[in-house]
């Protein structure tokens, strides 16, 4: 199923006839705090994804700004 995003009054879900497929051509890792490395990677190959390892305290208490 795919759905049009709310809050439109005519939001609805519908079955897909064709399922989109996305594949990864390359992957790797960058150093922690590798802001310049991320910029170079974006310039060389386009968009990147990022993730963080978070503590339970972060997940429960973070509301914005810098977390220590």
PyMOL Python script that loads the backbone (N, CA, C, O; Angstrom):
from pymol import cmd

cmd.read_pdbstr("""\
ATOM      1  N   UNK A   1       0.835  -1.179   0.000  1.00  0.00           N
ATOM      2  CA  UNK A   1       0.000   0.000   0.000  1.00  0.00           C
ATOM      3  C   UNK A   1       0.880   1.243   0.000  1.00  0.00           C
ATOM      4  O   UNK A   1       2.005   1.227   0.500  1.00  0.00           O
ATOM      5  N   UNK A   2       0.360   2.290  -0.555  1.00  0.00           N
ATOM      6  CA  UNK A   2       0.986   3.599  -0.506  1.00  0.00           C
ATOM      7  C   UNK A   2      -0.121   4.581  -0.153  1.00  0.00           C
ATOM      8  O   UNK A   2      -1.285   4.373  -0.496  1.00  0.00           O
ATOM      9  N   UNK A   3       0.247   5.624   0.518  1.00  0.00           N
ATOM     10  CA  UNK A   3      -0.768   6.575   0.971  1.00  0.00           C
ATOM     11  C   UNK A   3      -0.351   7.992   0.617  1.00  0.00           C
ATOM     12  O   UNK A   3       0.832   8.328   0.647  1.00  0.00           O
ATOM     13  N   UNK A   4      -1.328   8.814   0.284  1.00  0.00           N
ATOM     14  CA  UNK A   4      -1.053  10.230   0.126  1.00  0.00           C
ATOM     15  C   UNK A   4      -0.899  10.798   1.531  1.00  0.00           C
ATOM     16  O   UNK A   4      -1.589  10.357   2.451  1.00  0.00           O
ATOM     17  N   UNK A   5      -0.018  11.756   1.710  1.00  0.00           N
ATOM     18  CA  UNK A   5       0.226  12.231   3.076  1.00  0.00           C
ATOM     19  C   UNK A   5      -0.943  13.044   3.626  1.00  0.00           C
ATOM     20  O   UNK A   5      -1.553  13.829   2.901  1.00  0.00           O
ATOM     21  N   UNK A   6      -1.255  12.855   4.911  1.00  0.00           N
ATOM     22  CA  UNK A   6      -2.226  13.748   5.544  1.00  0.00           C
ATOM     23  C   UNK A   6      -1.592  15.118   5.699  1.00  0.00           C
ATOM     24  O   UNK A   6      -0.378  15.187   5.508  1.00  0.00           O
ATOM     25  N   UNK A   7      -2.221  16.150   6.003  1.00  0.00           N
ATOM     26  CA  UNK A   7      -3.605  16.274   6.479  1.00  0.00           C
ATOM     27  C   UNK A   7      -4.594  16.624   5.382  1.00  0.00           C
ATOM     28  O   UNK A   7      -5.641  17.205   5.665  1.00  0.00           O
ATOM     29  N   UNK A   8      -4.290  16.287   4.149  1.00  0.00           N
ATOM     30  CA  UNK A   8      -5.215  16.628   3.066  1.00  0.00           C
ATOM     31  C   UNK A   8      -6.562  15.948   3.299  1.00  0.00           C
ATOM     32  O   UNK A   8      -6.605  14.786   3.703  1.00  0.00           O
ATOM     33  N   UNK A   9      -7.644  16.648   3.052  1.00  0.00           N
ATOM     34  CA  UNK A   9      -8.968  16.042   3.287  1.00  0.00           C
ATOM     35  C   UNK A   9      -9.212  14.831   2.393  1.00  0.00           C
ATOM     36  O   UNK A   9     -10.001  13.953   2.745  1.00  0.00           O
ATOM     37  N   UNK A  10      -8.548  14.774   1.247  1.00  0.00           N
ATOM     38  CA  UNK A  10      -8.776  13.644   0.345  1.00  0.00           C
ATOM     39  C   UNK A  10      -7.637  12.623   0.410  1.00  0.00           C
ATOM     40  O   UNK A  10      -7.365  11.941  -0.578  1.00  0.00           O
ATOM     41  N   UNK A  11      -6.965  12.511   1.569  1.00  0.00           N
ATOM     42  CA  UNK A  11      -5.894  11.527   1.737  1.00  0.00           C
ATOM     43  C   UNK A  11      -6.483  10.124   1.633  1.00  0.00           C
ATOM     44  O   UNK A  11      -7.578   9.857   2.130  1.00  0.00           O
ATOM     45  N   UNK A  12      -5.740   9.235   0.979  1.00  0.00           N
ATOM     46  CA  UNK A  12      -6.213   7.863   0.833  1.00  0.00           C
ATOM     47  C   UNK A  12      -5.025   6.932   0.610  1.00  0.00           C
ATOM     48  O   UNK A  12      -3.925   7.385   0.296  1.00  0.00           O
ATOM     49  N   UNK A  13      -5.252   5.627   0.773  1.00  0.00           N
ATOM     50  CA  UNK A  13      -4.240   4.602   0.518  1.00  0.00           C
ATOM     51  C   UNK A  13      -4.678   3.765  -0.672  1.00  0.00           C
ATOM     52  O   UNK A  13      -5.870   3.625  -0.944  1.00  0.00           O
ATOM     53  N   UNK A  14      -3.707   3.215  -1.373  1.00  0.00           N
ATOM     54  CA  UNK A  14      -4.015   2.433  -2.556  1.00  0.00           C
ATOM     55  C   UNK A  14      -2.944   1.360  -2.758  1.00  0.00           C
ATOM     56  O   UNK A  14      -1.808   1.511  -2.310  1.00  0.00           O
ATOM     57  N   UNK A  15      -3.321   0.284  -3.435  1.00  0.00           N
ATOM     58  CA  UNK A  15      -2.395  -0.807  -3.727  1.00  0.00           C
ATOM     59  C   UNK A  15      -1.461  -0.394  -4.861  1.00  0.00           C
ATOM     60  O   UNK A  15      -1.854   0.355  -5.756  1.00  0.00           O
ATOM     61  N   UNK A  16      -0.222  -0.886  -4.819  1.00  0.00           N
ATOM     62  CA  UNK A  16       0.750  -0.613  -5.878  1.00  0.00           C
ATOM     63  C   UNK A  16       0.717  -1.715  -6.920  1.00  0.00           C
ATOM     64  O   UNK A  16       0.630  -2.894  -6.578  1.00  0.00           O
ATOM     65  N   UNK A  17       0.784  -1.341  -8.182  1.00  0.00           N
ATOM     66  CA  UNK A  17       0.886  -2.319  -9.256  1.00  0.00           C
ATOM     67  C   UNK A  17       2.336  -2.747  -9.458  1.00  0.00           C
ATOM     68  O   UNK A  17       2.614  -3.915  -9.731  1.00  0.00           O
ATOM     69  N   UNK A  18       3.255  -1.798  -9.324  1.00  0.00           N
ATOM     70  CA  UNK A  18       4.687  -2.072  -9.467  1.00  0.00           C
ATOM     71  C   UNK A  18       5.392  -1.588  -8.209  1.00  0.00           C
ATOM     72  O   UNK A  18       5.141  -0.482  -7.730  1.00  0.00           O
ATOM     73  N   UNK A  19       6.271  -2.422  -7.681  1.00  0.00           N
ATOM     74  CA  UNK A  19       6.994  -2.053  -6.467  1.00  0.00           C
ATOM     75  C   UNK A  19       8.328  -1.433  -6.847  1.00  0.00           C
ATOM     76  O   UNK A  19       9.121  -2.055  -7.554  1.00  0.00           O
ATOM     77  N   UNK A  20       8.588  -0.210  -6.383  1.00  0.00           N
ATOM     78  CA  UNK A  20       9.863   0.421  -6.706  1.00  0.00           C
ATOM     79  C   UNK A  20      11.017  -0.337  -6.055  1.00  0.00           C
ATOM     80  O   UNK A  20      10.873  -0.898  -4.969  1.00  0.00           O
ATOM     81  N   UNK A  21      12.151  -0.345  -6.728  1.00  0.00           N
ATOM     82  CA  UNK A  21      13.332  -1.034  -6.209  1.00  0.00           C
ATOM     83  C   UNK A  21      14.498  -0.064  -6.211  1.00  0.00           C
ATOM     84  O   UNK A  21      14.791   0.574  -7.222  1.00  0.00           O
ATOM     85  N   UNK A  22      15.154   0.039  -5.075  1.00  0.00           N
ATOM     86  CA  UNK A  22      16.311   0.908  -4.935  1.00  0.00           C
ATOM     87  C   UNK A  22      17.478   0.051  -4.513  1.00  0.00           C
ATOM     88  O   UNK A  22      17.351  -0.772  -3.606  1.00  0.00           O
ATOM     89  N   UNK A  23      18.616   0.233  -5.158  1.00  0.00           N
ATOM     90  CA  UNK A  23      19.796  -0.569  -4.845  1.00  0.00           C
ATOM     91  C   UNK A  23      20.963   0.331  -4.483  1.00  0.00           C
ATOM     92  O   UNK A  23      21.033   1.483  -4.913  1.00  0.00           O
ATOM     93  N   UNK A  24      21.870  -0.202  -3.695  1.00  0.00           N
ATOM     94  CA  UNK A  24      23.068   0.513  -3.291  1.00  0.00           C
ATOM     95  C   UNK A  24      24.203   0.116  -4.216  1.00  0.00           C
ATOM     96  O   UNK A  24      24.488  -1.069  -4.392  1.00  0.00           O
ATOM     97  N   UNK A  25      24.849   1.109  -4.806  1.00  0.00           N
ATOM     98  CA  UNK A  25      25.969   0.848  -5.705  1.00  0.00           C
ATOM     99  C   UNK A  25      27.284   0.805  -4.935  1.00  0.00           C
ATOM    100  O   UNK A  25      28.154  -0.016  -5.228  1.00  0.00           O
ATOM    101  N   UNK A  26      27.427   1.683  -3.956  1.00  0.00           N
ATOM    102  CA  UNK A  26      28.647   1.756  -3.158  1.00  0.00           C
ATOM    103  C   UNK A  26      28.276   2.072  -1.720  1.00  0.00           C
ATOM    104  O   UNK A  26      27.243   2.690  -1.462  1.00  0.00           O
ATOM    105  N   UNK A  27      29.114   1.650  -0.784  1.00  0.00           N
ATOM    106  CA  UNK A  27      28.909   2.040   0.601  1.00  0.00           C
ATOM    107  C   UNK A  27      30.251   2.062   1.314  1.00  0.00           C
ATOM    108  O   UNK A  27      31.220   1.454   0.860  1.00  0.00           O
ATOM    109  N   UNK A  28      30.294   2.757   2.417  1.00  0.00           N
ATOM    110  CA  UNK A  28      31.517   2.857   3.199  1.00  0.00           C
ATOM    111  C   UNK A  28      31.245   3.626   4.466  1.00  0.00           C
ATOM    112  O   UNK A  28      30.093   3.927   4.778  1.00  0.00           O
ATOM    113  N   UNK A  29      32.287   3.946   5.197  1.00  0.00           N
ATOM    114  CA  UNK A  29      32.111   4.719   6.425  1.00  0.00           C
ATOM    115  C   UNK A  29      33.101   5.869   6.439  1.00  0.00           C
ATOM    116  O   UNK A  29      34.134   5.836   5.771  1.00  0.00           O
ATOM    117  N   UNK A  30      32.763   6.868   7.203  1.00  0.00           N
ATOM    118  CA  UNK A  30      33.589   8.054   7.332  1.00  0.00           C
ATOM    119  C   UNK A  30      33.972   8.222   8.792  1.00  0.00           C
ATOM    120  O   UNK A  30      33.313   7.656   9.664  1.00  0.00           O
ATOM    121  N   UNK A  31      35.015   8.981   9.081  1.00  0.00           N
ATOM    122  CA  UNK A  31      35.424   9.174  10.473  1.00  0.00           C
ATOM    123  C   UNK A  31      34.386   9.943  11.274  1.00  0.00           C
ATOM    124  O   UNK A  31      33.612  10.730  10.729  1.00  0.00           O
ATOM    125  N   UNK A  32      34.385   9.698  12.579  1.00  0.00           N
ATOM    126  CA  UNK A  32      33.516  10.458  13.477  1.00  0.00           C
ATOM    127  C   UNK A  32      33.865  11.935  13.331  1.00  0.00           C
ATOM    128  O   UNK A  32      35.037  12.291  13.208  1.00  0.00           O
ATOM    129  N   UNK A  33      32.862  12.781  13.343  1.00  0.00           N
ATOM    130  CA  UNK A  33      33.045  14.215  13.143  1.00  0.00           C
ATOM    131  C   UNK A  33      33.699  14.512  11.796  1.00  0.00           C
ATOM    132  O   UNK A  33      34.453  15.477  11.670  1.00  0.00           O
ATOM    133  N   UNK A  34      33.412  13.692  10.798  1.00  0.00           N
ATOM    134  CA  UNK A  34      34.010  13.862   9.484  1.00  0.00           C
ATOM    135  C   UNK A  34      33.211  14.784   8.592  1.00  0.00           C
ATOM    136  O   UNK A  34      32.813  14.409   7.489  1.00  0.00           O
ATOM    137  N   UNK A  35      32.978  16.003   9.079  1.00  0.00           N
ATOM    138  CA  UNK A  35      32.163  16.952   8.314  1.00  0.00           C
ATOM    139  C   UNK A  35      32.768  17.219   6.944  1.00  0.00           C
ATOM    140  O   UNK A  35      32.059  17.200   5.938  1.00  0.00           O
ATOM    141  N   UNK A  36      34.067  17.467   6.896  1.00  0.00           N
ATOM    142  CA  UNK A  36      34.712  17.724   5.599  1.00  0.00           C
ATOM    143  C   UNK A  36      34.653  16.489   4.710  1.00  0.00           C
ATOM    144  O   UNK A  36      34.460  16.603   3.499  1.00  0.00           O
ATOM    145  N   UNK A  37      34.821  15.300   5.310  1.00  0.00           N
ATOM    146  CA  UNK A  37      34.741  14.061   4.535  1.00  0.00           C
ATOM    147  C   UNK A  37      33.330  13.866   3.969  1.00  0.00           C
ATOM    148  O   UNK A  37      33.175  13.416   2.834  1.00  0.00           O
ATOM    149  N   UNK A  38      32.304  14.202   4.755  1.00  0.00           N
ATOM    150  CA  UNK A  38      30.926  14.104   4.261  1.00  0.00           C
ATOM    151  C   UNK A  38      30.702  15.061   3.094  1.00  0.00           C
ATOM    152  O   UNK A  38      30.079  14.686   2.101  1.00  0.00           O
ATOM    153  N   UNK A  39      31.195  16.279   3.200  1.00  0.00           N
ATOM    154  CA  UNK A  39      31.047  17.251   2.115  1.00  0.00           C
ATOM    155  C   UNK A  39      31.711  16.747   0.837  1.00  0.00           C
ATOM    156  O   UNK A  39      31.146  16.863  -0.251  1.00  0.00           O
ATOM    157  N   UNK A  40      32.920  16.183   0.973  1.00  0.00           N
ATOM    158  CA  UNK A  40      33.633  15.647  -0.198  1.00  0.00           C
ATOM    159  C   UNK A  40      32.865  14.498  -0.823  1.00  0.00           C
ATOM    160  O   UNK A  40      32.775  14.400  -2.047  1.00  0.00           O
ATOM    161  N   UNK A  41      32.308  13.625   0.011  1.00  0.00           N
ATOM    162  CA  UNK A  41      31.538  12.484  -0.494  1.00  0.00           C
ATOM    163  C   UNK A  41      30.292  12.942  -1.232  1.00  0.00           C
ATOM    164  O   UNK A  41      29.970  12.411  -2.295  1.00  0.00           O
ATOM    165  N   UNK A  42      29.590  13.917  -0.682  1.00  0.00           N
ATOM    166  CA  UNK A  42      28.403  14.456  -1.347  1.00  0.00           C
ATOM    167  C   UNK A  42      28.782  15.082  -2.687  1.00  0.00           C
ATOM    168  O   UNK A  42      28.086  14.891  -3.684  1.00  0.00           O
ATOM    169  N   UNK A  43      29.883  15.826  -2.708  1.00  0.00           N
ATOM    170  CA  UNK A  43      30.328  16.458  -3.949  1.00  0.00           C
ATOM    171  C   UNK A  43      30.709  15.405  -4.991  1.00  0.00           C
ATOM    172  O   UNK A  43      30.399  15.557  -6.172  1.00  0.00           O
ATOM    173  N   UNK A  44      31.385  14.335  -4.550  1.00  0.00           N
ATOM    174  CA  UNK A  44      31.872  13.317  -5.484  1.00  0.00           C
ATOM    175  C   UNK A  44      30.766  12.395  -5.999  1.00  0.00           C
ATOM    176  O   UNK A  44      30.756  12.044  -7.179  1.00  0.00           O
ATOM    177  N   UNK A  45      29.831  11.998  -5.123  1.00  0.00           N
ATOM    178  CA  UNK A  45      28.878  10.963  -5.520  1.00  0.00           C
ATOM    179  C   UNK A  45      27.418  11.286  -5.222  1.00  0.00           C
ATOM    180  O   UNK A  45      26.551  10.458  -5.501  1.00  0.00           O
ATOM    181  N   UNK A  46      27.118  12.438  -4.677  1.00  0.00           N
ATOM    182  CA  UNK A  46      25.718  12.773  -4.415  1.00  0.00           C
ATOM    183  C   UNK A  46      25.296  12.470  -2.990  1.00  0.00           C
ATOM    184  O   UNK A  46      26.142  12.342  -2.105  1.00  0.00           O
ATOM    185  N   UNK A  47      23.992  12.353  -2.760  1.00  0.00           N
ATOM    186  CA  UNK A  47      23.451  12.232  -1.403  1.00  0.00           C
ATOM    187  C   UNK A  47      24.058  11.077  -0.606  1.00  0.00           C
ATOM    188  O   UNK A  47      24.445  10.050  -1.162  1.00  0.00           O
ATOM    189  N   UNK A  48      24.127  11.275   0.701  1.00  0.00           N
ATOM    190  CA  UNK A  48      24.598  10.237   1.619  1.00  0.00           C
ATOM    191  C   UNK A  48      23.558  10.057   2.718  1.00  0.00           C
ATOM    192  O   UNK A  48      22.692  10.911   2.907  1.00  0.00           O
ATOM    193  N   UNK A  49      23.647   8.947   3.439  1.00  0.00           N
ATOM    194  CA  UNK A  49      22.822   8.759   4.625  1.00  0.00           C
ATOM    195  C   UNK A  49      23.728   8.766   5.837  1.00  0.00           C
ATOM    196  O   UNK A  49      24.905   8.418   5.745  1.00  0.00           O
ATOM    197  N   UNK A  50      23.189   9.155   6.953  1.00  0.00           N
ATOM    198  CA  UNK A  50      23.958   9.230   8.196  1.00  0.00           C
ATOM    199  C   UNK A  50      23.140   8.628   9.322  1.00  0.00           C
ATOM    200  O   UNK A  50      21.910   8.607   9.274  1.00  0.00           O
ATOM    201  N   UNK A  51      23.831   8.143  10.326  1.00  0.00           N
ATOM    202  CA  UNK A  51      23.149   7.626  11.510  1.00  0.00           C
ATOM    203  C   UNK A  51      23.983   7.941  12.736  1.00  0.00           C
ATOM    204  O   UNK A  51      25.157   8.296  12.627  1.00  0.00           O
ATOM    205  N   UNK A  52      23.373   7.809  13.898  1.00  0.00           N
ATOM    206  CA  UNK A  52      24.087   8.010  15.146  1.00  0.00           C
ATOM    207  C   UNK A  52      23.789   6.843  16.074  1.00  0.00           C
ATOM    208  O   UNK A  52      22.742   6.204  15.971  1.00  0.00           O
ATOM    209  N   UNK A  53      24.719   6.572  16.979  1.00  0.00           N
ATOM    210  CA  UNK A  53      24.472   5.601  18.024  1.00  0.00           C
ATOM    211  C   UNK A  53      23.982   6.400  19.226  1.00  0.00           C
ATOM    212  O   UNK A  53      24.713   7.242  19.748  1.00  0.00           O
ATOM    213  N   UNK A  54      22.766   6.148  19.667  1.00  0.00           N
ATOM    214  CA  UNK A  54      22.163   6.950  20.727  1.00  0.00           C
ATOM    215  C   UNK A  54      21.908   6.103  21.971  1.00  0.00           C
ATOM    216  O   UNK A  54      21.620   4.909  21.887  1.00  0.00           O
ATOM    217  N   UNK A  55      22.021   6.747  23.112  1.00  0.00           N
ATOM    218  CA  UNK A  55      21.733   6.077  24.373  1.00  0.00           C
ATOM    219  C   UNK A  55      20.232   6.107  24.652  1.00  0.00           C
ATOM    220  O   UNK A  55      19.495   6.873  24.032  1.00  0.00           O
ATOM    221  N   UNK A  56      19.794   5.288  25.566  1.00  0.00           N
ATOM    222  CA  UNK A  56      18.387   5.282  25.972  1.00  0.00           C
ATOM    223  C   UNK A  56      17.994   6.664  26.519  1.00  0.00           C
ATOM    224  O   UNK A  56      16.902   7.162  26.245  1.00  0.00           O
ATOM    225  N   UNK A  57      18.897   7.271  27.294  1.00  0.00           N
ATOM    226  CA  UNK A  57      18.632   8.598  27.852  1.00  0.00           C
ATOM    227  C   UNK A  57      18.388   9.609  26.732  1.00  0.00           C
ATOM    228  O   UNK A  57      17.478  10.433  26.823  1.00  0.00           O
ATOM    229  N   UNK A  58      19.201   9.545  25.679  1.00  0.00           N
ATOM    230  CA  UNK A  58      19.016  10.442  24.537  1.00  0.00           C
ATOM    231  C   UNK A  58      17.640  10.222  23.916  1.00  0.00           C
ATOM    232  O   UNK A  58      16.913  11.182  23.659  1.00  0.00           O
ATOM    233  N   UNK A  59      17.287   8.977  23.677  1.00  0.00           N
ATOM    234  CA  UNK A  59      16.008   8.661  23.036  1.00  0.00           C
ATOM    235  C   UNK A  59      14.830   9.137  23.872  1.00  0.00           C
ATOM    236  O   UNK A  59      13.818   9.574  23.323  1.00  0.00           O
ATOM    237  N   UNK A  60      14.951   9.057  25.199  1.00  0.00           N
ATOM    238  CA  UNK A  60      13.844   9.419  26.074  1.00  0.00           C
ATOM    239  C   UNK A  60      13.762  10.910  26.380  1.00  0.00           C
ATOM    240  O   UNK A  60      12.670  11.437  26.591  1.00  0.00           O
ATOM    241  N   UNK A  61      14.911  11.599  26.406  1.00  0.00           N
ATOM    242  CA  UNK A  61      14.935  12.966  26.902  1.00  0.00           C
ATOM    243  C   UNK A  61      15.212  14.055  25.865  1.00  0.00           C
ATOM    244  O   UNK A  61      14.957  15.227  26.141  1.00  0.00           O
ATOM    245  N   UNK A  62      15.721  13.710  24.694  1.00  0.00           N
ATOM    246  CA  UNK A  62      16.121  14.738  23.725  1.00  0.00           C
ATOM    247  C   UNK A  62      14.895  15.470  23.180  1.00  0.00           C
ATOM    248  O   UNK A  62      13.940  14.844  22.720  1.00  0.00           O
ATOM    249  N   UNK A  63      14.934  16.788  23.236  1.00  0.00           N
ATOM    250  CA  UNK A  63      13.856  17.600  22.677  1.00  0.00           C
ATOM    251  C   UNK A  63      14.380  18.640  21.694  1.00  0.00           C
ATOM    252  O   UNK A  63      13.590  19.334  21.053  1.00  0.00           O
ATOM    253  N   UNK A  64      15.714  18.759  21.564  1.00  0.00           N
ATOM    254  CA  UNK A  64      16.287  19.703  20.624  1.00  0.00           C
ATOM    255  C   UNK A  64      17.546  20.323  21.189  1.00  0.00           C
ATOM    256  O   UNK A  64      17.770  20.296  22.399  1.00  0.00           O
ATOM    257  N   UNK A  65      18.357  20.875  20.330  1.00  0.00           N
ATOM    258  CA  UNK A  65      19.592  21.536  20.756  1.00  0.00           C
ATOM    259  C   UNK A  65      20.735  20.552  20.934  1.00  0.00           C
ATOM    260  O   UNK A  65      20.715  19.459  20.368  1.00  0.00           O
ATOM    261  N   UNK A  66      21.732  20.939  21.720  1.00  0.00           N
ATOM    262  CA  UNK A  66      22.907  20.111  21.961  1.00  0.00           C
ATOM    263  C   UNK A  66      22.647  19.227  23.155  1.00  0.00           C
ATOM    264  O   UNK A  66      22.235  19.712  24.209  1.00  0.00           O
ATOM    265  N   UNK A  67      22.882  17.931  23.007  1.00  0.00           N
ATOM    266  CA  UNK A  67      22.671  16.963  24.084  1.00  0.00           C
ATOM    267  C   UNK A  67      24.002  16.513  24.637  1.00  0.00           C
ATOM    268  O   UNK A  67      24.879  16.098  23.879  1.00  0.00           O
ATOM    269  N   UNK A  68      24.172  16.587  25.945  1.00  0.00           N
ATOM    270  CA  UNK A  68      25.418  16.145  26.582  1.00  0.00           C
ATOM    271  C   UNK A  68      25.140  14.933  27.435  1.00  0.00           C
ATOM    272  O   UNK A  68      26.054  14.397  28.063  1.00  0.00           O
TER     273      UNK A  68
END
""", "prot")
cmd.dss("prot")
cmd.show_as("cartoon", "prot")
cmd.util.cbc("prot")
cmd.orient("prot")
